[in-house]
């Protein structure tokens, strides 16, 4: 009797192992990452905003890095590596935002310097006008 149950156990064990393998394969296929459309779009918008602010003049290196990361994201997307595509797109967005921030800072510093020069010129004019009286 034991010989018969052992004979039936081997095919059952093989069937169970096969079924487990198929289930694991199906589960792996079900976890394909989604297309990173939002990340890619956000990177493009951030680069456009930086370009509009003239970041190429004030933060060219950061803007160049953002463009390069977006190109890498596009390549990863074409290769269907969605995880890498999303990571590169996020890095691109961050670099573009940094370029925009540096551009805004540089422009603010320039405006501040101009205001200081204007204030000094007004102060000098007031001193001259006071001396003449």
Residue pairs with C-beta under 8 A, 6 or more apart in sequence:
32 82
33 82
33 83
33 86
34 82
35 77
35 82
36 73
36 77
36 82
36 85
36 86
36 89
39 73
39 85
39 86
39 89
39 90
39 93
40 70
40 73
40 74
40 77
40 85
40 89
42 89
42 93
43 66
43 69
43 70
43 73
43 89
43 90
43 92
43 93
43 96
44 70
46 66
46 92
46 93
46 96
46 97
46 100
47 63
47 66
47 67
47 70
47 92
47 96
49 96
49 100
50 59
50 62
50 63
50 66
50 96
50 97
50 99
50 100
50 103
51 63
53 100
53 103
53 104
53 107
54 103
55 62
55 63
55 96
55 99
55 100
55 102
55 103
56 63
57 103
58 99
58 102
58 103
58 106
58 107
59 98
59 99
59 100
59 102
59 103
59 106
62 95
62 96
62 98
62 99
62 102
63 95
63 96
63 99
65 95
66 92
66 93
66 95
66 96
66 99
67 92
68 92
69 88
69 89
69 91
69 92
69 95
70 88
70 89
70 92
72 84
72 88
72 92
73 84
73 85
73 86
73 87
73 88
73 89
73 92
74 85
76 82
76 84
76 85
76 88
77 85
